[in-house]
Structures are given as structure tokens and as C-alpha cells.
Amino acid sequence: AKSVGSCAAVAVDNASVEAMDVWDDSEVPMEPPSIALPASAPMYFASRGPSENSVGASEYASHASTKNLGSLTDPSLEMPRPAAGSTSSPAFDRFRAAVAPQLVRRVLNRQWVDQHHDVGYYCKAPLAFLEVGRVSDARVALEEASRYISTGGFGSGCSAYAEEAHVQLPWLWICWAASQLQREDLASACFEKICSFRHPVTDSGLVRRPYHSFRDFEGDFFATAVLCKAAMLCQSTALAAAAGDSLLRVLAANSINMIRRRQFCTRWHWDIGLLDGPDKFYCVSQDSSAGLYYLLGFPAVVLLELSMARVASSRTYREGAERLLEFLKGCRGLCSSPSAHVVAYAAVLAQDNDLAAAITESLLAAGEPGSETFDVADAMDQAAETVIWLSQAHNHLRRTISL
């Protein structure tokens, strides 16, 4: 991977120096009280400036405990919740009606479960059941998914959970369902796992392995959105806002790339900057018809949800999401891509109903998935996620109209 972006030198603020007690003494000098980063270091590698969103190390350590959600927990953080009930779209109703029984025949079938051992079959099923109103099935499916809390995506055959992708992603899906089913124990366990992939200074999400070094890490835009969403689910206002701020810094660092190169670089190193990596997880290009559009669509959703919560800088988060959506609208293969389902929901939240309709119609035009789809982890995982995001989109539209 090579660098494709850099900015002027910046300094770590005093609040971040106080947080250095989470690092080895051999890694970070204790004097002077601020550290000058290399001239090539992009601005988003710096820690947050002094703000109400700053999260100290001791505060975070208390928060990440499974025994105590800690002082970061804030019940005033109100997140949008999906409305219960069905939608009025016949095409979507047919799609949803086709997926739910297939999930039941597998995830709730002990004989089938005993023969299929991949988190990709199970992590989204509880939330998918909730979206179609099958609460009791969701509870059973959550118990099956909880067997993978210790491993997450490690060892999965699903491309989205591979080591080079996002091994922490299954924890988010389980955390989301657990939070809706009042299983705080499971939600907290998943949240702690996700937080192990957090850089303690920048509040960025990491990939490949949990945080272990101040400088030796690979930051990731989508992983940062996963951290932000998990923090919102667990009512952690400060951490959600701090991760949202990190997303905005990466968006700003990509400004020139988005205009001149028509691409968005999603990963970075501390010393190198934005990376032009070897595979599709490093970049979303407007000129490609095979991009992974969820890498930007999900961060757009998170920023929009954050803008609707009781946090500072709400307008800034919404503006960031709108910039991501504007970039995505220029992507050649967006509407025909199966990875665009979350972009449809982001478009609904941003009140861009034309974009939402174009993506939804394209996804549903392919018809209902056949039974054979659900015998492959990647395909079953994709079908369940399509139900989740399109349900979120339809329910939000219905809720908005009813108001």
C-alpha cells in the first residue's frame, strides 16, 4: 500500500498525553507534554482537540468493562428506532416473505445448525427476524449467534468478515439485536470486543487486529463507523461523538482525492497517510462498477443517525453524510450493486427519496432469493442484510409520513 495523501504537522493535545497511560512506556516518550507528528502525517491522525467529546483513557476503561457500562453511558442519547409492523411495498413484502421462512428453516433447525459453523449464517438473523416482526424467533436466533461472541469474524468464510476486511462486524449485528431484545449482557460483551479495535487517541476503528501499538496500526473508515454505531447502541454519547468526529476528519482528508481522482481512500497508517491499497477494501472509486458501496454508505447512515441524536455538532455530522452521498451518487455501478442496500437507507434519512427509490427498485428487480441461496454463508448473510436495511428504509418513510 502506498500513501496518497498528507498534511502539515500537527501536535497531540494535552488531554491525549494524559491518556498515554494505556500505552507502553517504551512506545511513547513521557516528555515533553506534547508530541510533534511527522510532517507527512495527515490531520486526522492527530487526536481530537479539547472538546466536550474527548474521551480519556480512564473513563474509557471503565466504560469498556462488561460489568459496568461506565460513566460514558448517557440515557439522553436517543437513537432512531425502527417502527414495528409491515410496509406497503408489494415487491418488498414479497422479498421479505421469501427470506424469513428460509432463515427459520436453517437458523432455527438444530440439525442444520449442527452442520453449519460460520458466524455469517447467524449474526444478522436475529435483527432480520426483528425487522419482519418475528420477535420470538429473534430471541432463539440471538442465542445461536451468541456462540460466536468470543471469535467474531475470525475464521469466517464470509468475505465481509475476513481478516483483511472487518472481523469486528459480526459483533455489531449481534450487539444491535441484543440491545433491542434487552439483552444488555450480550450487547455489552459485543461492545467491549468492538472497542478493542479502537485507537485510544484518535477514536478511529482499526482493522486486521485489535489495538496494540500507538503507531503500528491500520485505521479504517468503515471500522470507525462500526465503533460509532456500537457506541450509539450502548448509549455512549461521548464515544459516539468522538468516533463521528474521526469520520469527519477522514472525510476532510479525502477532499482532494474525491475531486481529482474520483475516489475515496478508506484506510490509513499513522506515518504514511491515506493508503492506495491492493484490494477493494482500501478504496471506493466512482469509475468502478464493482465497488463495495457499503464502505461509505454505512458511515453515511451513522453520521445521519448521530446528527439526529442529542450531541453537539449535529449539523456538521449531517453535512458530512450528505457529502458521502453526493460522492456515492457519482459512482457508476451504485444502483445495480447488491452492496448498495445501506445506501438506500442513508438516502431515506437524508430525504433523497429519488436515490432511495432507484436503489431499492434495482435490488428488488432481481426477485426473491431462491432456497439454494441460503446454503452459502456469503449469500445468506447478504439476503439477511438486504431485509434489514430495506426494512429500516421503509419503516422510516412510513414513520415520517405518519407524522
VENLINWO-V308954 format. One record per residue. N is the residue number from 0. RES is the residue in three letters. D_LAST is the distance of its C-alpha to the last C-alpha in Angstrom with 2 decimals. Layout:
# VENLINWO-V308954
[[N;RES;D_LAST] [N;RES;D_LAST]]
This chain:
# VENLINWO-V308954
[[0;ALA;49.01] [1;LYS;49.62] [2;SER;47.98] [3;VAL;46.02] [4;GLY;44.81] [5;SER;46.15] [6;CYS;45.71] [7;ALA;47.82] [8;ALA;48.87] [9;VAL;46.64] [10;ALA;47.33] [11;VAL;45.84] [12;ASP;44.79] [13;ASN;46.35] [14;ALA;43.40] [15;SER;43.85] [16;VAL;47.58] [17;GLU;46.92] [18;ALA;44.95] [19;MET;48.04] [20;ASP;49.14] [21;VAL;47.26] [22;TRP;49.68] [23;ASP;53.33] [24;ASP;55.76] [25;SER;57.50] [26;GLU;54.44] [27;VAL;53.43] [28;PRO;55.91] [29;MET;55.32] [30;GLU;56.85] [31;PRO;56.02] [32;PRO;52.66] [33;SER;50.85] [34;ILE;51.26] [35;ALA;51.58] [36;LEU;50.05] [37;PRO;51.91] [38;ALA;51.55] [39;SER;49.99] [40;ALA;47.18] [41;PRO;43.74] [42;MET;41.71] [43;TYR;39.14] [44;PHE;41.95] [45;ALA;42.32] [46;SER;40.63] [47;ARG;37.76] [48;GLY;38.88] [49;PRO;38.72] [50;SER;35.09] [51;GLU;32.90] [52;ASN;31.91] [53;SER;35.53] [54;VAL;36.34] [55;GLY;39.95] [56;ALA;41.97] [57;SER;42.62] [58;GLU;38.97] [59;TYR;38.03] [60;ALA;40.87] [61;SER;39.60] [62;HIS;36.09] [63;ALA;37.28] [64;SER;39.17] [65;THR;38.07] [66;LYS;39.25] [67;ASN;37.24] [68;LEU;33.97] [69;GLY;35.50] [70;SER;34.67] [71;LEU;32.15] [72;THR;29.71] [73;ASP;26.87] [74;PRO;24.26] [75;SER;22.19] [76;LEU;21.40] [77;GLU;17.86] [78;MET;17.21] [79;PRO;14.22] [80;ARG;14.70] [81;PRO;14.35] [82;ALA;12.41] [83;ALA;15.04] [84;GLY;15.98] [85;SER;16.85] [86;THR;15.56] [87;SER;16.47] [88;SER;18.95] [89;PRO;22.44] [90;ALA;24.29] [91;PHE;22.32] [92;ASP;22.61] [93;ARG;26.34] [94;PHE;26.66] [95;ARG;25.01] [96;ALA;27.08] [97;ALA;30.17] [98;VAL;29.76] [99;ALA;28.99] [100;PRO;32.25] [101;GLN;34.29] [102;LEU;33.07] [103;VAL;33.93] [104;ARG;37.40] [105;ARG;38.15] [106;VAL;36.43] [107;LEU;36.92] [108;ASN;40.43] [109;ARG;43.03] [110;GLN;45.72] [111;TRP;43.58] [112;VAL;42.39] [113;ASP;46.04] [114;GLN;46.88] [115;HIS;44.07] [116;HIS;43.98] [117;ASP;41.54] [118;VAL;38.38] [119;GLY;36.79] [120;TYR;36.69] [121;TYR;34.88] [122;CYS;32.81] [123;LYS;29.62] [124;ALA;30.00] [125;PRO;28.41] [126;LEU;25.12] [127;ALA;25.28] [128;PHE;25.80] [129;LEU;22.81] [130;GLU;20.60] [131;VAL;21.99] [132;GLY;21.68] [133;ARG;25.41] [134;VAL;25.51] [135;SER;29.16] [136;ASP;30.24] [137;ALA;28.45] [138;ARG;30.52] [139;VAL;33.72] [140;ALA;32.96] [141;LEU;32.31] [142;GLU;35.78] [143;GLU;37.27] [144;ALA;35.55] [145;SER;36.66] [146;ARG;40.23] [147;TYR;39.67] [148;ILE;38.52] [149;SER;42.06] [150;THR;42.32] [151;GLY;38.92] [152;GLY;39.56] [153;PHE;43.28] [154;GLY;45.30] [155;SER;42.43] [156;GLY;43.16] [157;CYS;39.67] [158;SER;39.88] [159;ALA;36.70] [160;TYR;38.29] [161;ALA;41.81] [162;GLU;43.72] [163;GLU;43.29] [164;ALA;39.51] [165;HIS;37.33] [166;VAL;38.86] [167;GLN;36.27] [168;LEU;33.33] [169;PRO;33.77] [170;TRP;33.43] [171;LEU;29.93] [172;TRP;28.76] [173;ILE;30.49] [174;CYS;29.15] [175;TRP;25.54] [176;ALA;26.02] [177;ALA;28.13] [178;SER;25.58] [179;GLN;23.01] [180;LEU;25.83] [181;GLN;27.03] [182;ARG;30.26] [183;GLU;30.78] [184;ASP;34.40] [185;LEU;33.65] [186;ALA;30.87] [187;SER;33.30] [188;ALA;36.15] [189;CYS;34.25] [190;PHE;33.05] [191;GLU;36.66] [192;LYS;37.80] [193;ILE;35.30] [194;CYS;36.36] [195;SER;39.95] [196;PHE;39.06] [197;ARG;38.05] [198;HIS;40.35] [199;PRO;40.76] [200;VAL;41.11] [201;THR;38.66] [202;ASP;35.99] [203;SER;36.14] [204;GLY;35.98] [205;LEU;39.32] [206;VAL;40.58] [207;ARG;43.72] [208;ARG;44.46] [209;PRO;43.18] [210;TYR;43.97] [211;HIS;47.72] [212;SER;48.82] [213;PHE;47.79] [214;ARG;48.78] [215;ASP;49.31] [216;PHE;45.83] [217;GLU;43.55] [218;GLY;40.10] [219;ASP;37.24] [220;PHE;33.90] [221;PHE;32.15] [222;ALA;33.79] [223;THR;32.47] [224;ALA;28.91] [225;VAL;29.75] [226;LEU;30.98] [227;CYS;27.88] [228;LYS;25.50] [229;ALA;27.83] [230;ALA;27.88] [231;MET;24.10] [232;LEU;24.22] [233;CYS;27.00] [234;GLN;25.36] [235;SER;28.08] [236;THR;26.66] [237;ALA;29.92] [238;LEU;30.88] [239;ALA;27.51] [240;ALA;27.68] [241;ALA;31.37] [242;ALA;30.88] [243;GLY;28.13] [244;ASP;30.73] [245;SER;33.20] [246;LEU;31.00] [247;LEU;30.80] [248;ARG;34.61] [249;VAL;35.25] [250;LEU;32.97] [251;ALA;35.00] [252;ALA;38.24] [253;ASN;37.32] [254;SER;36.73] [255;ILE;40.14] [256;ASN;40.07] [257;MET;36.81] [258;ILE;38.37] [259;ARG;42.02] [260;ARG;42.05] [261;ARG;38.64] [262;GLN;38.12] [263;PHE;36.41] [264;CYS;38.70] [265;THR;37.01] [266;ARG;39.96] [267;TRP;42.42] [268;HIS;45.43] [269;TRP;46.20] [270;ASP;49.42] [271;ILE;48.78] [272;GLY;45.30] [273;LEU;42.95] [274;LEU;44.48] [275;ASP;45.16] [276;GLY;45.60] [277;PRO;47.16] [278;ASP;44.16] [279;LYS;40.59] [280;PHE;39.16] [281;TYR;40.48] [282;CYS;38.94] [283;VAL;36.24] [284;SER;37.81] [285;GLN;36.29] [286;ASP;39.53] [287;SER;39.42] [288;SER;37.90] [289;ALA;38.03] [290;GLY;36.11] [291;LEU;34.17] [292;TYR;30.86] [293;TYR;29.14] [294;LEU;31.41] [295;LEU;29.25] [296;GLY;25.97] [297;PHE;25.59] [298;PRO;26.47] [299;ALA;23.82] [300;VAL;21.17] [301;VAL;22.71] [302;LEU;22.76] [303;LEU;19.12] [304;GLU;18.21] [305;LEU;20.76] [306;SER;19.28] [307;MET;16.03] [308;ALA;18.29] [309;ARG;20.19] [310;VAL;23.21] [311;ALA;25.26] [312;SER;25.36] [313;SER;21.69] [314;ARG;22.03] [315;THR;25.25] [316;TYR;23.81] [317;ARG;21.18] [318;GLU;24.01] [319;GLY;26.14] [320;ALA;23.68] [321;GLU;23.37] [322;ARG;27.17] [323;LEU;27.42] [324;LEU;25.13] [325;GLU;27.16] [326;PHE;30.29] [327;LEU;29.07] [328;LYS;28.30] [329;GLY;31.99] [330;CYS;33.17] [331;ARG;35.16] [332;GLY;34.30] [333;LEU;30.65] [334;CYS;28.97] [335;SER;31.84] [336;SER;32.00] [337;PRO;31.01] [338;SER;30.40] [339;ALA;27.44] [340;HIS;24.84] [341;VAL;23.53] [342;VAL;23.50] [343;ALA;20.96] [344;TYR;18.55] [345;ALA;19.54] [346;ALA;18.86] [347;VAL;15.27] [348;LEU;14.76] [349;ALA;16.63] [350;GLN;14.62] [351;ASP;17.92] [352;ASN;16.86] [353;ASP;20.41] [354;LEU;22.03] [355;ALA;19.77] [356;ALA;20.55] [357;ALA;24.22] [358;ILE;24.68] [359;THR;22.91] [360;GLU;24.89] [361;SER;28.05] [362;LEU;27.63] [363;LEU;26.98] [364;ALA;29.76] [365;ALA;32.27] [366;GLY;31.53] [367;GLU;31.33] [368;PRO;33.65] [369;GLY;36.89] [370;SER;38.37] [371;GLU;40.79] [372;THR;38.01] [373;PHE;37.45] [374;ASP;41.08] [375;VAL;40.79] [376;ALA;39.03] [377;ASP;37.68] [378;ALA;36.29] [379;MET;34.78] [380;ASP;33.19] [381;GLN;31.72] [382;ALA;30.33] [383;ALA;28.63] [384;GLU;27.07] [385;THR;25.81] [386;VAL;24.00] [387;ILE;22.48] [388;TRP;21.22] [389;LEU;20.02] [390;SER;18.18] [391;GLN;16.52] [392;ALA;15.64] [393;HIS;14.42] [394;ASN;12.34] [395;HIS;10.70] [396;LEU;10.02] [397;ARG;8.71] [398;ARG;6.41] [399;THR;5.27] [400;ILE;5.37] [401;SER;3.80] [402;LEU;0.00]]
